[in-house]
Amino acid sequence: MTTTFTLNGHPMTAEVPDDTPLLWVIRETANLTGTKFGCGIGMCGACTVHIEGRATRSCITPVSLVDGAAITTIEGLSTDNSHPLQKAWVACQVPQCGYCQSGQIMQAAAMLKDMPQPSDADIDGVMSGNLCRCMAYVRIRKAIKIAAVEMHGVMPAVPSTPAASAPAPAVPASVPEVAKHA
C-alpha cells in the first residue's frame, strides 16, 4: 500500500504494508537512524517521534495511521543540533550510552510546547514513559529546565517533589545507648 506524509518537512511516500510500524519506515525507507528501536511494544520511549507535534511511539504506530500527517524525528528537530534541548543535553552531560537520547529529547520537546514552565513533578510524570538504562534522570530533568528557560524565557516552576523542598534531617546530638553496644 502507498502512504504519503511529510517527514521533517519533506514529502515522503512509502510503499509498504499498511501495518508496517512507522519506526521501520523511518529507519529503513527514509534511512534516518536517529529514532531507535528499544522494546517494540511502546513501553521504553526510544522510538518517540512527533506526529502533528505530539509525541508518539513509532514502533507501535502503523504507517497507515500517518497518511497525510506531518512527522518530525530527532533529525528534523534541528539540522545543526542547535535546539535548546540538544544544547542543554550536552551542557548537562546527559548522554552516557546515548541510546535513549533521541526519544527522551523528542518527548521533552513535545512537553515544552504544552508546558513552558514544567515543575519537577510535571517532568517526572511526562518523562516516566521514557526509560534510561544509565539512570541519567536527574541530568535529564536539569537539561529540560535549562532548555525551558532558553525556549520560553521563564524560570522553571518551584520544585514540587517533597525531597526537593524538605529541610535536611536533623543530626542526633548523641548516639542512642542501644547503638553504642550493637
N, C-alpha and C positions, 0 to 999 in steps of 0.2 A: 504494500500500500504506500501511497505518497502522503507525506506530512510536510507542510510548509510552515515555517515560523521564522522569527528573527532571532539570531544568535549573536550577542554582543554588538548589536546594531547592524548586522549584515544579514541579508535574506539567506535562508537555508532551506533546502529541500532534502528530505530523507526518504529513500526508497527501502523501507524495512517493514517487517510485520508490525501491525498496529500495537501489539502487546510488548514490543521491544522496550526495555527500560530506557528512559531518556539518557541516563548515565552512559550507556553504551553508544548511543548516537553521538553524544558529545565527545567521548573519548576515541571511538573507532572511526566514525564517519567524518566528524569535524577535526579530528586529530588534536583536540585540546585536552591535555592530560593533567591540568591543574585540579580538576574535580576528581576526587578519589573514590575508589571502591573500598568500603570498610566491612560492612556486615551483610549487605544485600537485602536487609529487611527494614530499612528506615529507622534503625534504632541508634546508630552511632553518630550521624551527622556529617561524616566525612564527605558525603556526596552532595551537600547542600548547594543549591543554586537559587537564583531568583527567577520566578515566573511571574511576569507582570508586577515586579517589585516585591513579591512576597517570598520569603524563604521556604524552599520546598526540597524534599528529599528526592533526588533524581533517580535513585536506584529502585524506587517503587512507583515511579510515575511513568505510566505507559506513554510512549511518544504520541499516540493518537490523541491524548488529552491536551497537548500543547499546540495543536493545529491553529495557526493564526496568532499565537502568543509571542510576546517578547521575552526572551530568556537571556539572563546575564550570568556568566560564570566568573570565576576569580580572574581570568584573563581579561574580561570586559570591565571589571571594576575600575581598573586604571591601566593604561598601556605602559606606564613607566614606574609602577609601584609607588606612586605618589599619593594614593588615597590616604587620608588621615589614619585609618585603621592599620594599613600596611606600615606606615611610618612609625606608629605607636608600637606595633608588634616588634619591630626591630629595636626601637629605643628601650623597650622594657625587656628585651631578650626573651620574648615568649617562645620562639621556636627552639625545640630540642630535637626530637626526631623529625618533626615537621609534618608528619602525615596528616594530622587533623586540621592543620592551619587554614587551608582554603575553606573548608566547611565552617570552621569557627569564625573566620573573618566575614564570610557571606551571611551567616546567621546574625552576627553583631551589626553588620551594615543595615540589614533589614530592621533590626531592633531600633537602631538610632534614628531611622526615618520616623518611627512611631513614637519613640521616647527619647527626645533630645537631651534629657537630663535624668538618666536612669539611676536609681538607688542600687545599693549592693543587692538587695532582695530582688529588684527588677532584673538585674543582670543574671543573678544566680537562677532565677526562675526561667528566663528565656533561654539561657545558655545550657540549662541542665540536660537537654537532649543531645548536646554535642560533647562526645567523650574525648578525653585526652589521656592516653596511657602513660604519659610522662608526668601527669599531675601538675600541670602548669596553670591551674585555675586561678591562683592569686594574681599571677602576672597577666593572665587574660583579662581579669576584672580591671586591673590597673590600666592596661592598654586601652580598654574600651572607654574608661573615664577620661583618659588623656585625649583620645580621638573625639569624644563628645564635646570637650571644650574647644578643640580646634574647629570642628564642624559647625558648632552652634554658638560658640562664644559665651557659653554659660558654664558656670561651675556645676559639677555633679551634685546631686542631692546628698544630704547628710546620710552617712551610712545607717542602714536600718536594721542591721543584724545586732542582736544583743551583745555579742562578743566585742563588736567594734565600739560600742558606746558604754559598756560596763566598766566601772572602775577596777583597777588591779586588785586581786585578792590581798587581804591583809596577811602579813607575815606574823606568825605567832611570836610573842616576846620570849617564850621559853618552850623547850621541848617537853611534852607531857611525860610524867613519871613512867608510864607504861612503855613509851618508846625508848626510854633510856636502858631498859632491861631486855629489850627484844633481841 
